[in-house]
Amino acid sequence: MKVLLTSDLNPESVNGVIVSVLLLKRELERHGCDVKLLTLSSTFRTYQQDDVYYVGSIPLDAVYPDLRASLDTHNGLIDALIDWKPDIIHSQCEFFTYSFVQRIARKCRCPIVHTYHTQYEYYTKYVLPGHWDSLLARGMALRLQTADVVIAPTDKTRQYLLKENICSNVRVIPTGIDLEAFSHPGTPEEQQKIRDALGVPPTWRLYGNVGRVAHEKNLDEILRIHKKVREIRSDVGLLLVGDGAAMKELKKEIAALQLQDSVFLTGMVPKDSVGTYYRLLDFFVSASVSETQGLTYIEALSNARPVIARRDAAITQVVLSDINGMQYDTPDECVQTILRLLDDDALYDRWQEGAITTSKQFGKEIFGDRVLALYQEVLNRGTLPVGTQKWLSSRVSQRLREQQEASDYGQLLVKIRRFLQRQAYEKATEKAEKAAPETGGDAAVRTPGRIDERR
């Protein structure tokens, strides 16, 4: 099977979307699929590197960090992929590469599967003034009308897509992760070296978060929670691993809360050492409600780290209260859960065992099998792809209109339409001329297409 994956984010990006795309690519190849990836390059240059096709793009950092755009839908790389003739296209972004997807799918008459990774209403409030939720939903509905099926990583996303009438054919397939990537989390000596470099006192316990430092991650709430924890336990530190657009504001908030001595920031860390940083934590904590799949939560669980997270429908099947962690509703409830977990070794051991068990259902193998089964189902339907149906329907409608206008009956309708338009124009002109004396000679209303005879 020839599968074309597409994403606005390329392998150089640090984002959960491209991580899941590359993981899926490897799993499909393991099943014998011929897979190519079409994405936007990090420069203006368009080029091909092995089976990854990079289309030149421009930065849109003013809108959102690391966002890039390209409307070059007719370049040579797109033509090459059309000649390759994919059996199916799996799109991972709704914006710029989706324009490529529609053109390739129309030319090759192949179906489109789309994964809806991001619920944008959680992001737009940070970059756009006013309320954009309904407008975005309508835009997404128009954009995805050519998709044959949409994959939602969680039931929360599925319910949102159905409620907003963005699409009707939605399947829930949780995004998998490479559990093996965390099987070598670093030696105790390497972990101690990192603690020493950060300045963490030897006897302190650590909890924290791994991921982008962004407004929608709600790290301000975690800082306020940590301040309350520190009022009771002075031997606990908060470790925040990662970097992002909100780092400057985060540092200001740390200073304002006077937490400089107990909050440790690593900045960006190498991908191959992420598992080591998870293992530095006793447990993972998050206040985000913008997640659509909770990949970092699953990564934490796979590292045998319990998760304490703000209650959210997106993580219903990920964070299981009193099994592998706890979902909380208020900051005070989170504080009490943290203190309880720090004091109760038996509880910690039980949640740690639950974390390992839960993470196994999100393995990459299960993820790849589910997606490939969906591909087969779409291809075996025996019907034309949705995009092809819509294109053929528009062509047929256009042809019927042309034939109707060319017939005697059609010509008569054209003459009647023109007569009525002329009548309406003359009445409007006459009305404007009668109104002219009332407003003064030079203030006469001038209708479009009529020459001002006074000139």
MITI-96794 format. One line per field, with one value per residue (C-alpha): x, y, z. Coordinates in steps of 0.05 Angstrom, whole numbers, plus 5000, padded with zeros to 4 digits. Layout:
<sites>
x = X	...;
y = Y	...;
z = Z	...;
</sites>
This chain:
<sites>
x = 5000	5026	5012	5025	5030	5025	5040	5053	5105	5169	5218	5259	5200	5190	5117	5073	5041	5104	5127	5063	5070	5141	5121	5062	5109	5155	5098	5067	5135	5141	5077	5107	5075	5110	5106	5126	5119	5101	5115	5137	5211	5241	5267	5245	5278	5238	5275	5270	5309	5299	5225	5210	5187	5198	5160	5190	5152	5151	5148	5085	5115	5072	5011	5040	5111	5141	5080	5099	5058	5062	5011	5057	5011	5038	5112	5152	5149	5073	5075	5124	5077	5019	5060	5075	5000	4988	4932	4912	4931	4933	4933	4955	4943	4883	4919	4973	4991	4917	4916	4969	4927	4865	4902	4938	4875	4835	4887	4898	4826	4849	4814	4835	4841	4853	4875	4847	4903	4887	4825	4842	4794	4845	4898	4864	4848	4923	4937	4871	4824	4750	4712	4733	4706	4645	4683	4739	4689	4656	4724	4745	4679	4691	4763	4750	4689	4734	4760	4732	4742	4770	4810	4801	4855	4804	4729	4731	4756	4704	4647	4673	4676	4605	4576	4605	4584	4656	4649	4605	4649	4696	4736	4773	4844	4889	4957	5011	5081	5147	5152	5221	5247	5244	5273	5342	5328	5400	5442	5434	5501	5475	5412	5452	5497	5435	5409	5476	5479	5410	5428	5376	5393	5410	5352	5298	5240	5222	5157	5143	5125	5157	5135	5127	5126	5064	5005	4954	4994	4971	5038	5019	4971	5026	5070	5014	5003	5077	5079	5025	5062	5126	5089	5082	5141	5208	5243	5205	5226	5188	5224	5199	5231	5225	5223	5173	5141	5117	5185	5196	5129	5141	5206	5171	5117	5170	5203	5137	5120	5191	5202	5270	5303	5254	5235	5286	5283	5322	5304	5305	5336	5359	5305	5346	5351	5278	5268	5323	5287	5222	5259	5284	5212	5176	5111	5084	5036	4996	4943	4930	4860	4881	4904	4874	4915	4959	5023	5067	5021	5029	5105	5106	5065	5111	5168	5130	5113	5043	5005	4967	4928	4870	4806	4793	4753	4813	4850	4793	4826	4897	4897	4856	4842	4870	4900	4957	4948	4892	4851	4837	4784	4814	4885	4874	4854	4918	4960	4929	4941	5014	5025	4990	5032	5096	5078	5048	5099	5048	5002	5061	5080	5009	5001	5070	5049	4984	5024	5064	5003	4963	5018	5021	4954	4984	5043	5063	5045	4972	4969	4998	4952	4890	4907	4925	4859	4823	4860	4839	4767	4766	4798	4751	4687	4681	4658	4693	4731	4690	4735	4727	4652	4647	4692	4653	4587	4610	4634	4567	4529	4572	4562	4487	4485	4525	4480	4417	4442	4460	4390	4332	4299	4363	4372	4301	4316	4380	4340	4287	4340	4375	4308	4291	4360	4353	4285	4312	4371	4328	4281	4340	4368	4301	4293	4363	4350	4285	4320	4377	4342	4324	4397	4426	4453	4523	4500	4460	4465	4507	4492	4547	4559	4524	4565	4557	4535	4553	4626;
y = 5000	5069	5118	5193	5226	5302	5352	5427	5408	5376	5328	5387	5411	5397	5378	5319	5319	5307	5255	5216	5224	5196	5140	5122	5124	5073	5028	5029	5013	4955	4928	4933	4999	5047	5112	5183	5246	5314	5373	5446	5461	5506	5552	5581	5523	5465	5399	5323	5283	5208	5196	5264	5320	5391	5449	5518	5561	5628	5639	5662	5672	5734	5688	5630	5606	5558	5566	5567	5576	5557	5563	5535	5478	5470	5458	5399	5359	5358	5335	5280	5254	5256	5213	5166	5157	5142	5094	5136	5203	5212	5286	5310	5386	5426	5487	5494	5422	5405	5447	5398	5340	5363	5372	5305	5268	5299	5281	5210	5198	5170	5176	5223	5202	5261	5263	5322	5334	5404	5437	5509	5543	5531	5568	5626	5665	5674	5702	5731	5782	5767	5701	5658	5590	5587	5617	5566	5509	5532	5539	5469	5441	5471	5449	5377	5365	5326	5279	5208	5196	5236	5205	5234	5216	5217	5214	5287	5308	5263	5294	5364	5348	5320	5376	5430	5393	5395	5323	5263	5203	5203	5145	5146	5119	5138	5162	5112	5125	5088	5056	5029	5100	5102	5033	5064	5122	5136	5108	5132	5167	5205	5225	5249	5290	5326	5339	5368	5412	5439	5451	5404	5389	5314	5299	5334	5300	5324	5327	5366	5371	5354	5391	5457	5520	5551	5592	5537	5489	5530	5526	5587	5542	5491	5546	5568	5496	5487	5548	5517	5451	5487	5520	5450	5411	5448	5387	5386	5417	5430	5410	5439	5406	5441	5509	5551	5618	5630	5619	5694	5701	5637	5663	5728	5688	5646	5709	5741	5680	5678	5607	5615	5567	5510	5512	5483	5499	5456	5490	5446	5377	5326	5278	5216	5240	5256	5189	5206	5271	5234	5188	5247	5260	5222	5237	5280	5339	5379	5433	5435	5427	5437	5366	5325	5263	5273	5244	5270	5237	5170	5181	5193	5130	5089	5113	5085	5155	5168	5227	5281	5323	5371	5335	5334	5289	5280	5239	5196	5133	5156	5182	5133	5161	5119	5070	5106	5175	5224	5276	5338	5392	5448	5471	5455	5384	5378	5402	5350	5295	5315	5315	5249	5217	5244	5214	5147	5098	5042	5087	5109	5037	5019	5079	5065	4994	5020	5069	5014	4971	5029	5052	4986	4998	5059	5023	5039	4970	4975	5046	5024	4964	5006	5059	5008	4971	5037	5047	4979	4992	5058	5027	4967	5008	5004	5076	5137	5180	5237	5290	5257	5253	5327	5346	5303	5331	5403	5386	5353	5413	5460	5420	5417	5493	5502	5455	5489	5558	5533	5506	5547	5546	5568	5625	5648	5649	5689	5741	5746	5753	5809	5844	5843	5868	5925	5944	5944	5987	6038	6044	6055	6108	6144	6143	6172	6228	6248	6251	6295	6364	6352	6345	6399	6396	6373	6323	6282	6207	6176	6104	6056	6052	6119	6176	6242	6287	6350	6333;
z = 5000	4982	5039	5036	5104	5107	5162	5169	5221	5198	5233	5258	5300	5374	5377	5394	5325	5286	5338	5326	5250	5249	5295	5249	5189	5220	5240	5171	5140	5189	5158	5089	5066	5019	5059	5040	5082	5053	5099	5101	5104	5157	5102	5035	5000	4969	4968	4977	5028	5020	5027	5060	5014	5040	5009	5019	5069	5104	5180	5215	5284	5294	5295	5334	5348	5296	5251	5177	5113	5040	4984	4930	4910	4839	4850	4824	4888	4887	4814	4833	4887	4838	4790	4849	4857	4930	4949	5009	5040	5115	5132	5200	5195	5171	5143	5090	5072	5067	5003	4975	5000	4963	4897	4901	4922	4865	4813	4839	4861	4927	4995	5050	5123	5170	5243	5282	5332	5358	5387	5368	5415	5470	5431	5395	5459	5469	5399	5373	5406	5411	5404	5345	5365	5320	5261	5269	5272	5207	5175	5196	5170	5102	5102	5120	5076	5028	5082	5079	5153	5211	5267	5337	5388	5445	5454	5478	5409	5375	5414	5397	5322	5322	5366	5321	5257	5233	5206	5216	5202	5263	5292	5358	5355	5413	5391	5409	5434	5427	5496	5478	5474	5550	5564	5576	5622	5641	5697	5769	5760	5699	5737	5796	5750	5723	5793	5813	5751	5767	5839	5870	5943	5953	6000	5961	5926	5855	5817	5754	5681	5613	5551	5515	5558	5529	5557	5544	5588	5649	5685	5726	5765	5777	5806	5854	5874	5886	5931	5976	5977	5998	6056	6085	6056	6049	6019	5953	5886	5821	5757	5691	5630	5563	5531	5492	5477	5549	5583	5595	5630	5669	5698	5718	5754	5790	5815	5835	5877	5905	5883	5851	5901	5891	5817	5768	5693	5644	5579	5517	5527	5475	5452	5470	5543	5555	5590	5639	5658	5669	5717	5756	5776	5831	5794	5737	5747	5696	5699	5624	5596	5523	5511	5455	5468	5528	5499	5555	5606	5570	5567	5642	5655	5611	5656	5716	5740	5769	5739	5776	5726	5722	5705	5630	5584	5538	5590	5616	5590	5607	5679	5720	5789	5846	5796	5762	5791	5803	5766	5807	5803	5845	5861	5935	5917	5876	5936	5981	5930	5923	5998	6005	5951	5982	6050	6031	6001	5994	5953	5910	5895	5876	5829	5799	5783	5753	5710	5678	5665	5634	5588	5551	5516	5482	5450	5379	5353	5373	5345	5277	5273	5286	5234	5181	5193	5182	5116	5092	5111	5073	5011	5012	5012	4936	4930	4902	4953	4982	4950	4881	4890	4907	4849	4799	4826	4816	4745	4728	4756	4716	4652	4662	4671	4607	4568	4595	4576	4506	4492	4464	4532	4564	4514	4529	4604	4591	4551	4606	4659	4621	4608	4683	4701	4652	4679	4750	4729	4694	4754	4800	4754	4748	4824	4833	4783	4818	4884	4858	4862	4934	4954	4910	4840	4856	4908	4858	4867	4813	4795	4775	4700	4685	4656	4693	4635	4674	4662;
</sites>
